[in-house]
Amino acid sequence: MKKGILIGALVVLLLSGAAFVAISRTGLVRLTPGKSVIGAEAAKAKMEAFVRDGLGVPATAEVMVSAATEEAGVYKATVTIQKKDYPMYLSLDGKKFFPNGMDTEVKSAEAAAAKAQPQDIPKSAKPTVQLFVMSYCPYGTQIEKGILPVLETLGDKIDYTLEFVSYAMHDKKELDENLRQYCIRIEEPSRLNAYLGCFLKKGQGTEAACLKTAGVNVAKNAACMKATDTKFDITKNFNDKSTYSGSFPPFNVDKADNDKYAVAGSPTLVINGVSADSQRDPASLLKTICSGFDNAPAECSKTLSTTAPAAGFGEGAGSGASNANCGS
């Protein structure tokens, strides 16, 4: 899995009504004009706001955006996050954000070569599947939405666990939500998927309603969160920046597995003890997980959606690129 705060060159070609931008060896080419031009100053402000809110960069991170300039039909600026520079682009109407530029000819060849190479996933009678996420990482929530139909399909034919990356990139709310979901996993595991099915629709602000919808014992969950917070020094470490990994506080409840599998970011999918890449639509995830069976059950032939969920919270569709992640 590639690393970096913003790794996701394939994430944004979600086209709906604004400027359609294609990227080739000659640079960015606008194929269809946008409906309006917002201006360079507004473009700079939009980029900074989207990096903060849309990509989940925490408020504590240092973010600077250079002046935006119009180039080949889009606005271009350099976004500096924690002293690292990233070229980024915005459509002239300010509605479409492009975190990177790609050479489509080179990337298409690479994708074709990768597709031709089968993953070397060990096989077992009952595959062990571990998904490591940060609860507010937009790419973690994306794959969670994609995998829920797979879990419903395969049921107890796999041994599945939702685990958490050993640091948080999205402030205290992520530590708290990680704790909440961890405690459902520990105390009432059969209710976790129902909770996620609710929570992933809108995110922050729906926790109480989703606990109720999933039938979680609220008092038991709260007691577990408090005990786990104390056991792993979650809040204590959040308040002590000397414990941080770079700019990010630790979340060590699943640290042993993080270290065992060299988990670097969210999401990380581990099947039968090895990291596995998959597109994030349910059909692709089913196929990837089913490749870990000695003898695939009939459920592996079920037809699931080939449409990837949108990154972040919500019920829309998005890009299923497997290399977009939150990581450092």
RAVENFEN-V260290 format. One record per pair of residues at least 12 apart in sequence whose ideal C-beta (glycine too) atoms are under 10 Angstrom apart, sorted by the first residue. I is the first residue (numbers start at 1). J is the second residue. D is the distance in whole Angstrom. If there is no record, write none. Layout:
I&J&D ; I&J&D
This chain:
1&262&9 ; 1&263&9 ; 1&264&6 ; 1&265&6 ; 1&266&10 ; 1&267&9 ; 1&268&6 ; 1&269&9 ; 1&275&7 ; 1&277&8 ; 1&322&9 ; 1&323&7 ; 1&325&6 ; 1&327&7 ; 2&264&9 ; 2&265&9 ; 2&323&5 ; 2&324&9 ; 2&325&7 ; 2&327&8 ; 3&264&5 ; 3&265&6 ; 3&325&8 ; 3&327&5 ; 3&328&7 ; 4&81&9 ; 4&84&8 ; 4&86&9 ; 4&264&10 ; 4&265&9 ; 4&325&9 ; 4&326&10 ; 4&327&7 ; 4&328&7 ; 5&51&10 ; 5&55&8 ; 5&56&10 ; 5&57&7 ; 5&61&8 ; 5&81&5 ; 5&82&7 ; 5&84&7 ; 5&86&8 ; 5&169&8 ; 5&246&9 ; 5&247&9 ; 5&248&10 ; 5&265&9 ; 5&325&10 ; 5&326&8 ; 5&327&8 ; 5&328&6 ; 6&51&8 ; 6&55&6 ; 6&56&10 ; 6&57&8 ; 6&79&8 ; 6&81&7 ; 6&84&9 ; 6&86&6 ; 6&88&8 ; 6&99&6 ; 6&100&8 ; 6&324&9 ; 6&325&9 ; 6&326&9 ; 6&327&10 ; 7&86&10 ; 7&99&9 ; 7&100&9 ; 7&139&9 ; 7&265&8 ; 7&321&10 ; 7&323&6 ; 7&324&6 ; 7&325&6 ; 7&326&9 ; 7&327&7 ; 7&328&10 ; 8&55&8 ; 8&99&6 ; 8&100&7 ; 8&138&9 ; 8&139&7 ; 8&311&8 ; 8&319&9 ; 8&321&7 ; 8&323&7 ; 8&324&3 ; 8&325&7 ; 8&326&9 ; 9&23&9 ; 9&98&9 ; 9&99&7 ; 9&100&4 ; 9&101&8 ; 9&102&5 ; 9&107&8 ; 9&321&8 ; 9&323&7 ; 9&324&8 ; 10&99&10 ; 10&100&9 ; 10&102&8 ; 10&107&8 ; 10&111&9 ; 10&319&6 ; 10&320&9 ; 10&321&3 ; 10&322&8 ; 10&323&7 ; 10&324&7 ; 11&55&9 ; 11&97&10 ; 11&98&9 ; 11&99&7 ; 11&100&8 ; 11&138&9 ; 11&139&8 ; 11&142&9 ; 11&311&6 ; 11&318&8 ; 11&319&5 ; 11&320&10 ; 11&321&6 ; 11&323&9 ; 11&324&4 ; 11&325&10 ; 12&54&10 ; 12&88&10 ; 12&89&9 ; 12&96&7 ; 12&97&6 ; 12&98&5 ; 12&99&6 ; 12&100&8 ; 12&311&9 ; 12&318&9 ; 12&319&7 ; 12&321&9 ; 12&324&9 ; 13&96&9 ; 13&98&8 ; 13&102&10 ; 13&318&10 ; 13&319&6 ; 13&321&9 ; 14&96&8 ; 14&97&10 ; 14&310&8 ; 14&311&9 ; 14&316&9 ; 14&317&8 ; 14&318&6 ; 14&319&6 ; 15&31&10 ; 15&32&9 ; 15&91&10 ; 15&96&7 ; 16&95&9 ; 16&96&9 ; 16&316&9 ; 16&317&10 ; 17&32&10 ; 17&34&9 ; 17&35&8 ; 17&93&9 ; 17&95&7 ; 17&96&9 ; 18&32&9 ; 18&34&6 ; 18&35&7 ; 18&36&10 ; 18&91&5 ; 18&92&9 ; 18&93&5 ; 18&94&8 ; 18&95&4 ; 18&96&5 ; 19&31&8 ; 19&32&6 ; 19&33&7 ; 19&34&4 ; 19&35&8 ; 19&73&7 ; 19&74&7 ; 19&90&9 ; 19&91&4 ; 19&92&6 ; 19&93&6 ; 19&94&10 ; 19&95&8 ; 19&96&6 ; 20&32&5 ; 20&33&10 ; 20&34&9 ; 20&91&9 ; 20&96&8 ; 21&34&10 ; 21&72&9 ; 21&73&7 ; 21&74&6 ; 21&89&7 ; 21&90&10 ; 21&91&6 ; 21&92&10 ; 21&96&7 ; 21&98&6 ; 21&101&9 ; 22&73&10 ; 22&104&7 ; 23&72&10 ; 23&74&10 ; 23&89&9 ; 23&98&8 ; 23&100&9 ; 23&101&5 ; 23&102&5 ; 23&103&7 ; 23&104&6 ; 23&107&9 ; 24&101&9 ; 24&102&9 ; 24&103&7 ; 24&104&6 ; 24&105&7 ; 25&103&6 ; 25&104&8 ; 25&105&6 ; 25&106&8 ; 26&72&8 ; 26&103&10 ; 27&71&8 ; 27&72&5 ; 27&73&10 ; 27&74&10 ; 27&76&10 ; 27&101&7 ; 27&103&10 ; 28&71&7 ; 28&72&4 ; 28&73&6 ; 28&74&5 ; 28&76&8 ; 28&89&6 ; 28&98&8 ; 28&101&6 ; 29&72&6 ; 29&73&7 ; 29&74&9 ; 30&72&7 ; 30&73&3 ; 30&74&7 ; 30&91&8 ; 30&92&8 ; 31&73&9 ; 32&73&10 ; 33&73&8 ; 33&91&10 ; 33&92&8 ; 33&93&9 ; 34&73&8 ; 34&74&9 ; 34&91&5 ; 34&92&4 ; 34&93&4 ; 34&94&8 ; 34&95&7 ; 34&96&8 ; 35&91&10 ; 35&92&9 ; 35&93&5 ; 35&95&9 ; 36&92&8 ; 36&93&5 ; 36&94&8 ; 36&95&9 ; 37&70&8 ; 37&75&9 ; 37&91&10 ; 37&92&5 ; 37&93&7 ; 37&94&9 ; 38&68&10 ; 38&75&8 ; 38&90&8 ; 38&91&9 ; 38&92&7 ; 38&93&6 ; 38&94&4 ; 38&95&9 ; 39&68&9 ; 39&70&10 ; 39&75&9 ; 39&92&9 ; 39&94&9 ; 40&67&7 ; 40&68&5 ; 40&69&7 ; 40&70&7 ; 40&75&6 ; 40&76&10 ; 40&77&9 ; 40&90&10 ; 41&67&8 ; 41&68&8 ; 42&68&9 ; 42&75&9 ; 42&90&9 ; 42&94&6 ; 43&65&9 ; 43&67&9 ; 43&68&4 ; 43&69&9 ; 43&70&8 ; 43&74&9 ; 43&75&4 ; 43&76&9 ; 43&77&7 ; 43&89&10 ; 43&90&5 ; 43&91&9 ; 43&92&8 ; 43&93&10 ; 43&94&6 ; 44&65&5 ; 44&66&8 ; 44&67&6 ; 44&68&4 ; 44&69&10 ; 44&75&8 ; 44&77&6 ; 44&79&10 ; 44&90&9 ; 45&65&8 ; 45&68&9 ; 45&94&9 ; 46&65&9 ; 46&68&9 ; 46&75&9 ; 46&77&10 ; 46&90&6 ; 46&91&10 ; 46&94&5 ; 46&95&9 ; 46&97&8 ; 47&63&10 ; 47&65&5 ; 47&66&9 ; 47&68&7 ; 47&75&8 ; 47&76&10 ; 47&77&6 ; 47&78&10 ; 47&79&6 ; 47&88&6 ; 47&89&9 ; 47&90&6 ; 47&94&9 ; 47&97&7 ; 47&99&10 ; 48&63&6 ; 48&64&8 ; 48&65&5 ; 48&77&9 ; 48&79&8 ; 49&65&10 ; 50&79&10 ; 50&88&9 ; 50&90&8 ; 50&94&9 ; 50&97&5 ; 50&99&9 ; 51&63&6 ; 51&65&8 ; 51&79&6 ; 51&81&7 ; 51&86&9 ; 51&88&8 ; 51&97&9 ; 51&99&9 ; 54&97&7 ; 54&99&10 ; 54&138&8 ; 54&311&9 ; 54&312&8 ; 55&79&10 ; 55&81&9 ; 55&88&10 ; 55&97&9 ; 55&99&8 ; 55&137&10 ; 55&138&7 ; 55&139&10 ; 55&169&10 ; 55&311&9 ; 55&312&9 ; 55&326&8 ; 56&134&9 ; 56&136&6 ; 56&137&6 ; 56&138&6 ; 56&139&9 ; 56&140&10 ; 56&141&10 ; 56&169&7 ; 56&170&5 ; 56&171&9 ; 56&174&9 ; 56&311&10 ; 56&312&8 ; 56&326&7 ; 57&79&9 ; 57&81&6 ; 57&82&9 ; 57&169&8 ; 57&170&9 ; 57&247&10 ; 57&326&9 ; 58&136&10 ; 58&168&8 ; 58&169&6 ; 58&170&6 ; 58&171&5 ; 58&172&10 ; 58&173&10 ; 58&174&9 ; 58&247&7 ; 58&248&8 ; 58&249&10 ; 59&170&10 ; 59&171&6 ; 60&82&10 ; 60&171&7 ; 60&241&9 ; 60&244&9 ; 60&247&6 ; 60&248&9 ; 60&249&9 ; 61&81&6 ; 61&82&6 ; 61&169&8 ; 61&171&10 ; 61&246&9 ; 61&247&5 ; 61&248&9 ; 62&80&8 ; 62&81&7 ; 62&82&6 ; 62&83&7 ; 62&247&8 ; 63&79&7 ; 63&80&7 ; 63&81&5 ; 63&82&8 ; 64&78&9 ; 64&79&7 ; 64&80&4 ; 64&81&8 ; 64&83&9 ; 64&85&9 ; 65&77&5 ; 65&78&7 ; 65&79&5 ; 65&80&8 ; 65&81&10 ; 65&88&8 ; 66&78&4 ; 66&79&8 ; 66&80&8 ; 66&85&9 ; 66&87&10 ; 66&88&10 ; 68&88&9 ; 68&89&9 ; 68&90&7 ; 70&92&7 ; 71&89&8 ; 72&89&9 ; 72&101&10 ; 73&89&10 ; 73&91&8 ; 73&92&7 ; 74&88&10 ; 74&89&5 ; 74&90&6 ; 74&91&6 ; 74&92&7 ; 74&96&9 ; 74&98&7 ; 74&101&10 ; 75&88&9 ; 75&89&7 ; 75&90&4 ; 75&91&8 ; 75&92&7 ; 75&94&8 ; 75&97&10 ; 75&98&10 ; 76&88&7 ; 76&89&5 ; 76&90&8 ; 76&98&9 ; 76&101&9 ; 77&89&8 ; 77&90&8 ; 79&99&9 ; 81&247&10 ; 82&246&7 ; 82&247&6 ; 82&328&9 ; 86&99&7 ; 86&100&8 ; 87&99&9 ; 87&100&7 ; 87&101&7 ; 88&100&7 ; 88&101&9 ; 89&101&7 ; 99&324&9 ; 111&321&10 ; 114&277&8 ; 114&322&9 ; 118&291&8 ; 119&271&9 ; 119&274&8 ; 119&275&9 ; 119&276&6 ; 119&277&7 ; 119&278&9 ; 119&288&7 ; 119&291&7 ; 119&292&9 ; 120&274&7 ; 120&276&9 ; 120&291&10 ; 121&270&10 ; 121&271&5 ; 121&272&6 ; 121&273&9 ; 121&274&6 ; 121&275&9 ; 121&276&6 ; 121&288&8 ; 121&289&9 ; 121&290&10 ; 121&291&5 ; 121&292&5 ; 121&293&10 ; 122&271&8 ; 122&272&4 ; 122&273&7 ; 122&274&6 ; 122&291&10 ; 122&292&7 ; 122&294&10 ; 123&271&10 ; 123&272&7 ; 123&291&8 ; 123&292&6 ; 123&293&6 ; 123&294&5 ; 123&295&9 ; 123&296&10 ; 124&158&10 ; 124&159&9 ; 124&271&9 ; 124&272&5 ; 124&273&9 ; 124&292&6 ; 124&293&7 ; 124&294&6 ; 125&157&10 ; 125&293&7 ; 125&294&5 ; 125&295&8 ; 126&156&8 ; 126&157&7 ; 126&158&6 ; 126&159&6 ; 126&272&10 ; 126&292&9 ; 126&293&8 ; 126&294&9 ; 127&154&9 ; 127&157&8 ; 127&158&5 ; 127&159&7 ; 127&160&9 ; 127&271&6 ; 127&272&5 ; 127&273&10 ; 127&289&6 ; 127&290&8 ; 127&291&9 ; 127&292&4 ; 127&293&6 ; 127&294&9 ; 127&296&10 ; 128&158&7 ; 128&159&5 ; 128&160&8 ; 128&161&8 ; 128&270&8 ; 128&271&7 ; 128&272&6 ; 128&273&7 ; 128&292&8 ; 129&147&9 ; 129&150&9 ; 129&151&9 ; 129&154&9 ; 129&158&5 ; 129&159&7 ; 129&160&5 ; 129&161&7 ; 129&162&10 ; 129&269&7 ; 129&270&7 ; 129&271&5 ; 129&272&8 ; 129&276&9 ; 129&285&10 ; 129&288&9 ; 129&289&6 ; 129&292&7 ; 130&159&9 ; 130&160&8 ; 130&161&5 ; 130&162&8 ; 130&163&5 ; 130&254&9 ; 130&257&7 ; 130&260&10 ; 130&261&7 ; 130&263&9 ; 130&268&8 ; 130&269&8 ; 130&270&4 ; 130&271&8 ; 130&272&10 ; 130&273&9 ; 130&275&10 ; 131&143&7 ; 131&144&7 ; 131&147&6 ; 131&151&10 ; 131&160&8 ; 131&161&8 ; 131&162&6 ; 131&163&7 ; 131&164&10 ; 131&266&9 ; 131&267&6 ; 131&268&8 ; 131&269&6 ; 131&270&8 ; 131&271&10 ; 131&285&10 ; 132&161&9 ; 132&162&8 ; 132&163&5 ; 132&164&7 ; 132&165&5 ; 132&166&9 ; 132&254&7 ; 132&257&8 ; 132&258&7 ; 132&261&8 ; 132&263&5 ; 132&264&9 ; 132&265&8 ; 132&266&7 ; 132&267&6 ; 132&268&4 ; 132&269&8 ; 132&270&7 ; 132&275&10 ; 133&162&7 ; 133&163&8 ; 133&164&7 ; 133&165&7 ; 133&178&9 ; 133&181&9 ; 133&265&9 ; 133&266&5 ; 133&267&5 ; 133&268&8 ; 133&269&10 ; 133&325&10 ; 133&326&9 ; 134&164&7 ; 134&165&5 ; 134&166&10 ; 134&167&8 ; 134&168&6 ; 134&169&6 ; 134&170&6 ; 134&174&6 ; 134&175&10 ; 134&177&9 ; 134&178&7 ; 134&248&9 ; 134&251&8 ; 134&265&8 ; 134&266&4 ; 134&267&9 ; 134&325&10 ; 134&326&6 ; 134&327&9 ; 135&162&10 ; 135&164&7 ; 135&165&10 ; 135&168&8 ; 135&170&8 ; 135&173&8 ; 135&174&5 ; 135&175&9 ; 135&176&9 ; 135&177&4 ; 135&178&5 ; 135&179&9 ; 135&180&8 ; 135&181&6 ; 135&182&9 ; 135&196&9 ; 135&199&9 ; 135&200&10 ; 135&203&9 ; 135&251&10 ; 135&266&9 ; 136&168&8 ; 136&169&8 ; 136&170&4 ; 136&171&8 ; 136&173&6 ; 136&174&4 ; 136&175&10 ; 136&176&10 ; 136&177&7 ; 136&178&9 ; 136&203&7 ; 136&204&8 ; 136&266&9 ; 136&312&9 ; 136&313&9 ; 136&326&9 ; 137&165&8 ; 137&168&9 ; 137&169&7 ; 137&170&7 ; 137&174&8 ; 137&265&8 ; 137&266&4 ; 137&267&7 ; 137&311&9 ; 137&312&9 ; 137&324&10 ; 137&325&7 ; 137&326&4 ; 137&327&9 ; 138&170&9 ; 138&203&10 ; 138&266&9 ; 138&310&9 ; 138&311&4 ; 138&312&4 ; 138&313&8 ; 138&314&10 ; 138&318&9 ; 138&324&8 ; 138&325&10 ; 138&326&7 ; 139&265&9 ; 139&266&6 ; 139&267&6 ; 139&280&8 ; 139&311&6 ; 139&312&9 ; 139&318&10 ; 139&321&9 ; 139&322&9 ; 139&323&9 ; 139&324&5 ; 139&325&5 ; 139&326&6 ; 139&327&9 ; 140&162&10 ; 140&164&9 ; 140&165&8 ; 140&170&10 ; 140&174&10 ; 140&265&9 ; 140&266&4 ; 140&267&5 ; 140&268&9 ; 140&311&9 ; 140&312&10 ; 140&325&8 ; 140&326&7 ; 141&196&9 ; 141&199&9 ; 141&200&6 ; 141&203&8 ; 141&266&9 ; 141&267&9 ; 141&309&8 ; 141&310&9 ; 141&311&7 ; 141&312&6 ; 141&313&6 ; 141&314&9 ; 142&200&9 ; 142&266&10 ; 142&267&8 ; 142&280&5 ; 142&281&10 ; 142&308&7 ; 142&309&5 ; 142&310&7 ; 142&311&4 ; 142&312&7 ; 142&313&10 ; 142&314&10 ; 142&318&7 ; 142&319&9 ; 142&320&8 ; 142&321&10 ; 142&324&8 ; 142&325&10 ; 143&266&9 ; 143&267&4 ; 143&268&10 ; 143&269&7 ; 143&278&8 ; 143&279&10 ; 143&280&5 ; 143&281&10 ; 143&285&7 ; 143&308&9 ; 143&309&8 ; 143&311&9 ; 143&320&9 ; 143&322&9 ; 143&324&10 ; 143&325&9 ; 144&162&8 ; 144&181&10 ; 144&193&9 ; 144&196&6 ; 144&197&9 ; 144&199&9 ; 144&200&6 ; 144&266&10 ; 144&267&8 ; 144&280&9 ; 144&309&9 ; 145&196&8 ; 145&197&9 ; 145&200&5 ; 145&201&9 ; 145&280&8 ; 145&281&10 ; 145&282&9 ; 145&308&9 ; 145&309&4 ; 145&310&8 ; 145&311&9 ; 145&312&10 ; 145&313&9 ; 145&314&9 ; 145&315&8 ; 145&318&10 ; 146&267&10 ; 146&278&9 ; 146&279&8 ; 146&280&4 ; 146&281&6 ; 146&282&5 ; 146&283&9 ; 146&284&8 ; 146&285&5 ; 146&286&10 ; 146&304&9 ; 146&305&9 ; 146&307&9 ; 146&308&6 ; 146&309&5 ; 146&318&10 ; 146&320&8 ; 147&160&8 ; 147&162&9 ; 147&193&9 ; 147&196&10 ; 147&267&9 ; 147&269&8 ; 147&278&9 ; 147&280&8 ; 147&282&7 ; 147&285&5 ; 147&286&9 ; 147&288&10 ; 147&289&8 ; 147&309&10 ; 148&193&6 ; 148&194&10 ; 148&196&7 ; 148&197&6 ; 148&200&8 ; 148&282&8 ; 148&285&10 ; 148&309&9 ; 149&197&10 ; 149&281&10 ; 149&282&4 ; 149&283&9 ; 149&285&8 ; 149&286&8 ; 149&302&9 ; 149&304&6 ; 149&305&7 ; 149&309&10 ; 150&278&10 ; 150&281&10 ; 150&282&6 ; 150&283&9 ; 150&284&9 ; 150&285&5 ; 150&286&5 ; 150&287&9 ; 150&288&9 ; 150&289&6 ; 150&290&9 ; 150&299&9 ; 150&300&10 ; 150&302&9 ; 150&304&7 ; 151&192&10 ; 151&193&6 ; 151&196&10 ; 151&282&10 ; 151&285&9 ; 151&286&10 ; 151&289&9 ; 152&193&7 ; 152&197&9 ; 152&282&9 ; 152&299&10 ; 152&302&10 ; 152&304&10 ; 153&282&8 ; 153&285&10 ; 153&286&6 ; 153&289&10 ; 153&290&10 ; 153&297&10 ; 153&299&5 ; 153&300&8 ; 153&302&5 ; 153&303&10 ; 153&304&7 ; 154&286&8 ; 154&289&7 ; 154&290&8 ; 154&293&10 ; 154&297&8 ; 154&299&5 ; 154&300&8 ; 154&302&9 ; 155&297&10 ; 155&299&8 ; 157&289&10 ; 157&290&9 ; 157&293&8 ; 157&296&9 ; 157&297&5 ; 157&298&10 ; 157&299&6 ; 157&300&9 ; 158&271&9 ; 158&272&10 ; 158&289&6 ; 158&290&9 ; 158&292&8 ; 158&293&8 ; 158&297&10 ; 158&299&10 ; 159&272&10 ; 160&189&10 ; 160&192&10 ; 160&193&9 ; 160&289&9 ; 161&185&7 ; 161&189&9 ; 161&192&10 ; 161&254&9 ; 161&257&9 ; 161&270&9 ; 162&181&7 ; 162&182&9 ; 162&184&9 ; 162&185&6 ; 162&189&9 ; 162&192&7 ; 162&193&9 ; 162&196&8 ; 162&254&10 ; 163&178&10 ; 163&181&10 ; 163&182&9 ; 163&185&8 ; 163&253&8 ; 163&254&4 ; 163&255&10 ; 163&257&6 ; 163&258&8 ; 163&261&9 ; 163&263&8 ; 163&268&9 ; 163&270&9 ; 164&177&10 ; 164&178&5 ; 164&179&9 ; 164&181&8 ; 164&182&6 ; 164&185&9 ; 164&251&6 ; 164&252&9 ; 164&253&6 ; 164&254&5 ; 164&255&9 ; 164&257&9 ; 164&258&8 ; 164&263&9 ; 164&266&8 ; 165&178&9 ; 165&248&10 ; 165&251&7 ; 165&254&8 ; 165&255&10 ; 165&258&7 ; 165&263&6 ; 165&264&8 ; 165&265&6 ; 165&266&5 ; 165&267&9 ; 165&268&7 ; 165&325&10 ; 165&326&8 ; 165&327&8 ; 165&328&10 ; 166&245&8 ; 166&248&10 ; 166&250&6 ; 166&251&6 ; 166&252&6 ; 166&253&8 ; 166&254&7 ; 166&255&5 ; 166&256&9 ; 166&257&9 ; 166&258&4 ; 166&259&8 ; 166&263&7 ; 166&264&10 ; 167&237&10 ; 167&243&10 ; 167&244&8 ; 167&245&5 ; 167&246&8 ; 167&247&9 ; 167&248&4 ; 167&249&7 ; 167&250&5 ; 167&251&6 ; 167&252&9 ; 167&255&10 ; 167&258&9 ; 167&263&10 ; 167&264&10 ; 167&265&9 ; 167&266&10 ; 167&327&9 ; 167&328&8 ; 168&234&9 ; 168&238&8 ; 168&244&10 ; 168&245&10 ; 168&248&6 ; 168&249&6 ; 168&250&8 ; 168&251&5 ; 168&266&10 ; 168&326&10 ; 169&245&10 ; 169&246&10 ; 169&247&8 ; 169&248&5 ; 169&249&9 ; 169&265&9 ; 169&266&8 ; 169&326&5 ; 169&327&8 ; 169&328&8 ; 170&248&9 ; 170&266&10 ; 170&326&8 ; 171&238&9 ; 171&248&10 ; 171&249&9 ; 172&234&9 ; 172&235&8 ; 172&238&6 ; 172&239&10 ; 172&249&8 ; 173&203&9 ; 173&204&6 ; 173&207&10 ; 174&204&10 ; 174&248&10 ; 174&249&9 ; 174&251&8 ; 174&266&10 ; 174&326&10 ; 175&229&8 ; 175&234&5 ; 175&235&7 ; 175&237&9 ; 175&238&6 ; 175&249&7 ; 175&250&9 ; 175&251&6 ; 176&204&10 ; 176&207&9 ; 176&225&8 ; 176&229&9 ; 176&234&9 ; 176&235&9 ; 176&238&10 ; 177&199&8 ; 177&203&9 ; 177&204&8 ; 177&207&7 ; 178&225&10 ; 178&228&10 ; 178&234&8 ; 178&251&6 ; 178&253&7 ; 178&254&9 ; 179&221&9 ; 179&224&8 ; 179&225&5 ; 179&226&9 ; 179&227&10 ; 179&228&6 ; 179&229&6 ; 179&232&9 ; 179&234&6 ; 179&235&9 ; 179&251&8 ; 179&253&8 ; 180&195&8 ; 180&199&9 ; 180&207&7 ; 180&210&10 ; 180&211&8 ; 180&216&9 ; 180&221&7 ; 180&222&9 ; 180&224&9 ; 180&225&6 ; 180&228&10 ; 181&195&7 ; 181&196&7 ; 181&199&8 ; 181&207&10 ; 181&221&10 ; 181&225&10 ; 182&221&10 ; 182&224&8 ; 182&225&8 ; 182&228&6 ; 182&232&10 ; 182&234&10 ; 182&251&9 ; 182&253&5 ; 182&254&8 ; 183&216&9 ; 183&220&8 ; 183&221&5 ; 183&222&8 ; 183&223&9 ; 183&224&4 ; 183&225&5 ; 183&226&9 ; 183&227&9 ; 183&228&6 ; 183&229&10 ; 183&253&10 ; 184&196&9 ; 184&211&8 ; 184&214&8 ; 184&216&6 ; 184&217&9 ; 184&220&10 ; 184&221&6 ; 184&224&9 ; 184&225&10 ; 185&224&10 ; 185&253&10 ; 185&254&10 ; 186&221&10 ; 186&224&6 ; 186&228&8 ; 186&253&9 ; 187&216&8 ; 187&217&7 ; 187&220&5 ; 187&221&7 ; 187&223&9 ; 187&224&5 ; 187&225&10 ; 188&214&8 ; 188&215&8 ; 188&216&6 ; 188&217&7 ; 188&220&7 ; 188&221&8 ; 188&224&10 ; 190&214&9 ; 190&215&9 ; 191&211&9 ; 191&213&10 ; 191&214&5 ; 191&215&6 ; 191&216&5 ; 191&217&9 ; 191&221&10 ; 192&214&8 ; 192&216&9 ; 193&214&8 ; 194&210&8 ; 194&211&10 ; 194&213&7 ; 194&214&4 ; 194&215&7 ; 194&216&9 ; 195&207&9 ; 195&210&5 ; 195&211&7 ; 195&212&10 ; 195&213&8 ; 195&214&4 ; 195&215&9 ; 195&216&6 ; 195&221&10 ; 196&210&8 ; 196&214&8 ; 197&210&8 ; 197&213&8 ; 197&214&8 ; 198&210&4 ; 198&211&9 ; 198&212&9 ; 198&213&5 ; 198&214&6 ; 199&211&9 ; 199&213&9 ; 199&214&9 ; 199&313&8 ; 200&309&8 ; 200&312&9 ; 200&313&6 ; 200&314&8 ; 200&315&9 ; 201&313&7 ; 201&314&7 ; 201&315&6 ; 202&313&6 ; 202&314&7 ; 202&315&9 ; 203&312&8 ; 203&313&4 ; 203&314&8 ; 204&313&8 ; 206&313&9 ; 207&221&10 ; 228&253&6 ; 229&253&10 ; 231&252&9 ; 231&253&8 ; 232&250&8 ; 232&251&8 ; 232&252&5 ; 232&253&5 ; 232&254&10 ; 232&255&8 ; 233&250&8 ; 233&252&8 ; 234&249&8 ; 234&250&8 ; 234&251&6 ; 234&252&8 ; 234&253&8 ; 235&249&9 ; 236&249&10 ; 237&249&6 ; 237&250&5 ; 237&251&8 ; 237&252&8 ; 238&250&9 ; 238&251&9 ; 245&328&7 ; 246&328&6 ; 247&328&8 ; 248&326&10 ; 248&328&7 ; 257&270&8 ; 260&273&8 ; 261&273&8 ; 261&274&8 ; 261&275&7 ; 262&275&8 ; 263&275&8 ; 263&327&9 ; 264&325&8 ; 264&327&5 ; 264&328&7 ; 265&325&5 ; 265&326&6 ; 265&327&2 ; 265&328&7 ; 266&325&6 ; 266&326&5 ; 266&327&7 ; 267&280&8 ; 267&322&9 ; 267&324&9 ; 267&325&6 ; 267&326&8 ; 267&327&9 ; 268&325&8 ; 268&327&9 ; 269&285&8 ; 269&288&8 ; 269&289&9 ; 269&322&9 ; 271&288&7 ; 271&289&6 ; 271&290&10 ; 271&291&8 ; 271&292&5 ; 272&289&10 ; 272&291&10 ; 272&292&5 ; 272&293&10 ; 273&292&10 ; 274&292&9 ; 276&288&6 ; 276&289&8 ; 276&291&8 ; 276&292&8 ; 276&322&9 ; 277&322&5 ; 277&323&8 ; 278&291&10 ; 278&320&9 ; 278&322&6 ; 279&306&9 ; 279&308&6 ; 279&319&9 ; 279&320&4 ; 279&321&7 ; 279&322&6 ; 280&307&10 ; 280&308&5 ; 280&309&7 ; 280&310&10 ; 280&311&9 ; 280&318&8 ; 280&319&8 ; 280&320&4 ; 280&321&8 ; 280&322&7 ; 280&324&9 ; 281&304&8 ; 281&305&6 ; 281&306&5 ; 281&307&6 ; 281&308&4 ; 281&309&8 ; 281&317&9 ; 281&318&10 ; 281&319&10 ; 281&320&5 ; 282&302&10 ; 282&303&10 ; 282&304&4 ; 282&305&5 ; 282&306&8 ; 282&307&8 ; 282&308&9 ; 282&309&9 ; 282&320&10 ; 283&302&9 ; 283&303&7 ; 283&304&5 ; 283&305&6 ; 283&306&5 ; 283&307&9 ; 283&308&10 ; 283&320&10 ; 284&304&9 ; 284&305&10 ; 284&306&7 ; 284&308&8 ; 284&320&7 ; 284&322&8 ; 285&304&8 ; 285&308&10 ; 285&320&9 ; 286&299&8 ; 286&300&7 ; 286&301&9 ; 286&302&7 ; 286&303&9 ; 286&304&5 ; 286&305&10 ; 287&300&8 ; 287&304&9 ; 288&322&9 ; 290&302&10 ; 305&317&9 ; 306&320&9 ; 307&320&8 ; 308&320&3 ; 308&321&8 ; 308&322&10 ; 311&324&7
